[in-house]
Amino acid sequence: MRSPPTTLLLLLAAAAAAAVQVLAATPRPADYPKTYTLARPVAAWSQRFLRNIPPAGVGKTMARDETACKAPLTLGLSFDDGPSSGRASFLFGATPQLLAALAARGLHATFFVVGTQVIQHPDLLVQMHRAGHEIAIHTWSHPHLTNVSSEAVVAELFWTAKIINEVLGVTPKLFRPPYGDIDERVRTIARNMGLTVVDWNFDSGDALGATDVADRLKARLAQPAPRGIITLEHDLFPNAVAQAPAAIDAALAAGFRPVRISECIGQTKVYDSALLTSTGLVAPEFSLAPLPTATSSSATHSSTAGAVPLADASTTAAAAKKTGTVPVSGPPTTGDKGGAASLAASLAAVVVPVSLLVLAA
């Protein structure tokens, strides 16, 4: 546990950073889709990006995306689902708590943000960006993208890019599909929009209430590998964020260098206004080999070596009993509104243990 003076200094630093935030613009909710609801398609966007789209269900694997850092002993730090004020924690906010921990270590990460969260917390997005962290796209409402229409996929990505640009004045080129749920149809749409698909090869399990993330990461880092690690962590709830500092310290102790995702995968262009300002397709950063004849259709969270599988109901219930939390429930598997409904339910369902209100070192 941090000593009181250190904790106080981190809180003061976070408050000072918040005081100097300047938004490029303040988004009006009326100009955007409803929160926790599948983003509404726009015909012009669909017409622009829906070209040469393969059928749904083909190439349903993360193996074709960026899943590891190019260099060994490199840790790509990434956090999903924010920004979040974490008001349920009373003392700390989820994202501000994480920003303070990263600042204390002189580190930067990549945040895959949800449009629904951005419109509620634009000030936090500014704070993240001004601190030197990368901002990337994680859709508007967090749906299973392989279950929604192609028009909805475009809308989920474009609306999120649009609100990020309105708040920050930059348009991200990095994108992560919620739940790692992607196939060649979704991947092609993203590439038509100039986006690089970034998945992971280490799932921390923090979204399911894991309290041993540091130990899980230690075990993963001990496995010899020619390439580095991309983490999947979250900053939506304080109980997940509380796991990050010890995990980062474990990586540092193991000789790993935590970096932003762009450095991890060797992408020089992190932002590109062409998505919003041009009229045609946007060139992706990397080329992609043709889809192999034999493709995997395995569950996405367990399709990458070293990843922690998405828990079934019994595993999730056991985790809840062990940690004293109500776990985030999995989304319905059919229908365009499944993922959005799940995210809304998750926000209402999570109970934060009092023991996790203090940031642990």
N, C-alpha and C positions, 0 to 999 in steps of 0.2 A: 504494500500500500504506500502511496506517496505520502511524504511528510506534509503537514499542513502548510508550511511556507511555500513549498513547491507548488502544491495544488492552488494556493491563492494566487501565486504569480501567473500560473497558466490561465486562470479565470480572468485576471486583470488584462492579460495580453489578448485574450479572445474578445473582451469587452472593448478594448482600445481599437482592435481591428474592425469591429462592428461599427464603431463610431465614425469611421472615415469611409464607409462604403458609399459608393456613388453608382446608381443604376443608370445604364444607358437609356432606359425608358422603363416606366412602370406598366406592366401588361394589364389590360382590362379583361376581367373574366368573360365579359360578354363577347369578346372577340375570339374566344377559343372554345373548344369542346368542353362539355361538362367534365368535372373531375370524376375519376373512377368509372368513367364510361368510355366505351370504345370510340376512338376518334372518328368524326364524321368524314367521309370521303369528299374530295373536291374533284370534279370532273376533269379540269385542266391538268391537275397534278397526275391523275391516273393516265390520261392520254399521253402525257410527256414521258412517264417512266415505265409503263407497262408494255415493253417491247421485247419480243423473243423470250417470253416467259415459259419455262417448262411446266409440266403438270405437277400438281401437289403430291407430296409423299416420296418423290425421288430424291436420293442423296440426303436422307435424314440422318446426318452424322455431323459431329463437330470437327472431324478429322480434316476437313477441307478449309477450316478457318485458322486464324492465328490462336494457338493454344499454349505456346511456350515462348520464353525469351530466347533470342538467338544465341546469346553467350551463356556459358555455364556460370554458376555462382551468381546469377542475377535474379532478383525477385521483382516481378512486375506487380506493384501494389495497386489493387483496384477494389472499389467499393460501389455497391449497387443500391438502387431504390430510393436514394435521398433526392434533394436535401430534406432533413427533418429537424424540427426544433426539439423533438423529444420531450414535449411538455409533460408527458406522463411520469417523467423522472423527477419532477419537482426541483431538483437542484441543478441538474445538468441537461443540456440539450444533446441529442444524439450526434448530429453533425458537428456542432461547435466543440463538443467533447473530443471528437476524433481529430479535428483541426488542431486543437491545443496539444494533443499527444504527438502529432506529426511535427508541429513547430518545435516542440521541446527537443526533438531528435534531429532537427534540421533536414527533414525528409519531405518528399512530395509524392503524391499519388494521382491516380486517375479515377474520377468519379463518373460512373454511368448513371445519369440522372433520369428521373421519370417526369414527364411534362406535368402531370397532375400535381406533383410535389413542388415543381418549380413555380407554378402559378401561385401557390400558397406561400412560398418562402423565397421570393426573388432576392431578398437581401442576403440570405445565406449563400445563394449561388454566386453573388458578387464577392462575398467574403472568401469563398473557395478559390475563385479565379484570381483574385488579387493576391492571394497567398502563394500563387505559383502552381496550383494544382491544375491538372488537365480536366476539361469538361467533355463528356462524351454522351451519346444518345442511348437510352434504355427504353424507348417507346413512351407514348403518352399515358396509357392506362395499364401497362404490364400484362397484356394478354398472351396466351399461347398463339404465336403468330402462324403456326402451321394449321390452325383451326379456323382462321378468319379469311375473308376474301382478299384477293390481291389488292383491290382498291383500299381496303381497310389497312393493309400492311403499309402502303404508301402513305396513307393519312397518319398512321401512328408515328411514322418516322418524320414526316415533313412537319407536322404540327409541333413536335418536340424540338426539331431544329429551329423552327420559326420563333418559338418562345425563348429559347436560349439566345438566339441572335438579338431579339428585342431587348433582353435584359443585359447582355454582355457586349453585343456588337460583333460577336464571332459565331461561326457556324461549324460545328464539329464534323470531323471525318471518321471518327471511331464510333462503332456501334456494337452493342451486345444484345442479343435476343434474350428476352426473359426466359428463365428456366433452361437456357441453352437450347431452346426448341426452334430448330431451323431445318429447312430442307432446301433443295436446289431452287425452288420457286422463290422462297423468301430471300435466299442468298443472291439470286440474280437481280431481284428488285433492289436490294441494298446496293449492289455493285453498280446498277444503272444510276443510282443516286450518288455514286462516288464514295460510298462508305466502305470502310474496312471492318469486317466482322471479327470481333475479338471474343474468344471464349476463355477457357482456363484449363489448367491441368492439376489444380488443387482446389477442391471445394472445402471450405473451412467447416461447414455444417452449422455455422452460427445462426442461420435463418431458422433452423430447427431446434434452437435452444441449446446447442452444444456449449459446454463450459470448459472444454479441454482443447480449445483451438491451438494453443501454443504447443501442447504435446503432439497433436495431430501433425502440425507443421514440422516439428522436430523429426518425427518419423519419416515424413515425406522428403525432407532435405537430406536425410541420411542415405537415401537411395541414390547410387551413382547414376548420373545422367549427363549426356553430352550437351544438353540445352538447359536453360533456366526454367524458373517457375512463374506462372501467372496465377495469382490468387483470386478466389471468389469470396469476397467478404461483403458485409452490408452495413450501412449507416442509417437505417430506418428506425431502429429501436436501440435504446441505451444498453440493453443486455447483450446485444450483438457487438456494439462498439466497445464495450468493456473488455472484450476478448482480444482486441487488436494490439494494444501496447505490448503485452507479454509475447504475442506471436512475432511482432516485429523485432523485439529484443532477442528472441530465440534465433531468428534469421541472421541478425547481426553477429551473434555469438558463434554461429556456424560458418561465418565468413562470407555470407551472401550480401550483395549490395542492392538495397531496395531502390527502385527507380519508377518513373512514370511509364505507362504502357508504350508510348511512342518510342522511347529509347529502348525499351525491352524488345520490341519487334523491328526496330530500325526504320520507323516511318518518320520522315522529315516534315511532312505537311500535316499538322494536327487540325487546322481549321481551313475552310475554303468557302468563300462566299458564293461560288458558282452554283451551289445547290439552290440558293434562293434567288440569284440574280440572272442566271442564264436561262435559255429556253429549251435546250436539248439535254441529252444524257450528260452525266458528269463522269469524267475518267476516274476509275479507281486507282489507288496508289500502287497496288500489286497485281500482277497477272495471275491467272488461275488455270491450272492444267485441266484438260477435259475430264469430265466425270468418268471414273472407271466403270467398266461394264458391270462388275459386281459391287453393289453399294450396300452400306449398312443401314438397317432400320432399327437399330437398338435404341433403348431409352437414352435420351440426350444427356442426363446428368451422370450416367455411368458409362458413357461412350469414350471417355478420355482416360488414359492410364493414370492412376493415382488419384482420381477424383472420388469423393465420397458419394455413394449413390443417394438419390432422392429417397427419403424414408417412406415406408408404407405406413398405414394407419397405426399398426401395433408398435412400430419403432418410434413413431412420433409421440404416441401416448406414453411410452416408457420414458422418453426424454423429458416430457412434461412432468411426470411424476418425480423424476430425479432432480430437475432444476427448479421445480416450483413455478414454472411458467405455463401459460397457455400457448402452445405452438401455433405457428402460422399454418393454416390449413391449405392443402393443395387445391388448385383450381379445378373446376369441371373440365372434362376432356372434350366437350363438344359445344358448339354454338359460339357466335361472335362475341358474346358478352361475358364468357366464362372468366377470363383472366381479370377483367376489370372488377367484376363482382367479388372475386377472391381477394383482390387487393383491398377493396373497401372493407370486407369482412375481417381481414387480417388487422387492419388499423384499429378496428373496434374490439378485437379479441385479445390482443396481447396484454398480459399482466406482467409488470416489471418487478422482480424481487427487490426488496429494500437493500439487500446485501450487494446488489450490483450498481447502486447509485454512486459509489465511490470509484473513481478511476484507479485501476490497479496498474502498477508498473510491471 
